[in-house]
Amino acid sequence: MSARRARRSLCLAGAAAVLAGPTALAFWSGGYFDEPRLWAGLAACALVGLGALVAPLPRAAWTWPAVGALAALAGWVWLSASWAPLPGQAIADAQRVALYAAGLLAAVLLLGAAPRAVEPSLALGAAVVTGYALAARLLPGLVDQTPSRTALGRLEQPLTYWNASGALAALGVLLCARLAGDESRPHGVRITAAAGAVPLGLAVTLSFSRGALAALGAGLGVLCLLAPERAQLWAVGRAVVCGALAGAVGIELDGVRALAGSDGHRETQGLVMLGLLAVLMGGAALHAARVVPAGRFRRPSLGVLAGASVVLLVAMALAVTGRGVSSATPAGATPARLASAESNRYAYWRVALDMFAQHPLRGAGSGAFRVHWRRERKIADPARDAHSLYLETAAELGLVGLALLGLFAAGLAGAARAAWRTAPAAAAGPAAGLVLWALHTGIDWDWEMPALTLVALVLAGLLCTLSAPWARSGSAP
């Protein structure tokens, strides 16, 4: 074997490890706790070392600002341990951000060996994790899981957090919709992806995560704008309709929705749901096998998009400042939750903004939110995070942390723009997936769930790879 072939084989093996990592980590509570997170960090560093030996250095101009900003943010979080009220927590947070920096760099170095495998692999990983979560509801007599007491029936295994489970399933739906609508993919891949979107859509519903549903809607909208082919529009519509039908039936079956009732009751309802899923997946696959009219649809004008963005931002601002906490907020696996905008998050965000006002430059220190919350809270909620990456960064790391996070975001935005110019069809799915993740992490603690955030960083690494000059050829030099 020649040296070139040996290097390529090692690159492919490294790329496979990068793609499989988030899925494996999902089965260790999403990597939330210290031990799996540290092992993941060591693996990411090893992959960086492998990539440095066998892969070319990144050529895209926006790669280094994104990676460098994450590395600098890890250093700033570590420094904040000197003034944080919980130094040990700050060190743990620094380790997590270092994992993200290494994971992003490993993805940039190694994914050039197999860029076309990224979206199918991540979609398959989301399906595996979600399939495991659904198995206890569809086949309770065969699959036994121990649900978290705080989940109150919501879909949350194996990540152990329902909103993160909903966000991961939402990313899976988006990636499946992109694969099904990408006319450059093999026919079998498109048909399989169309069918796979159905159980993933059911999982989003059964997580009862309102944020995941909203982020999924935004991500699918961005996907349609970035890939305005009729095949893509059909694929998105099919995923939404079939997923919504599965979710509507799942909500009506309390044994599936909330793990309620006797074993026999749950087994019967699980089989009913499984049968319906089979029908919907088969229908989606048959529909995807049909020839879809070619051509593109007309994009909305920039003025319309700008106006819609302003309305959305104003609505979000009014929600943050005008909504409150209600003791009657629907909790658990109940349909009423999806129709309610009440949440304790508004209280978390106000405390975070107060912390930022008190410590604007360097913040109160990583991990400080939980201390301030317990001192300032007016409700009995043992929150540990501000449920927003952006507000928590402002509160705990100040303007310095926000600047580094902004540089990271700017690097990814620049890479997405460059990738769009170089390989627009290949960049559409990853860019839409990052939009979905960026929106959801603004209203939840995805940053503390590596199995979810690493999926987004792998997509970011693909965008950096696609933004390189050789990306049009579809493979690394």
Salt bridges, closest charged atoms under 4 A:
ASP34 OD1 - ARG37 NH2 2.67
ASP93 OD1 - ARG96 NH1 3.19
GLU119 OE1 - ARG185 NH2 3.04
ASP182 OD2 - ARG116 NH1 3.94
ASP182 OD2 - ARG178 NH2 3.96
ASP182 OD2 - ARG185 NE 3.57
GLU229 OE2 - ARG296 NH1 3.32
ASP254 OD1 - HIS265 NE2 2.75
GLU342 OE2 - ARG323 NH2 2.77
GLU376 OE2 - ARG375 NE 3.67
ASP444 OD2 - ARG345 NH2 2.57
ASP446 OD2 - HIS440 ND1 2.68
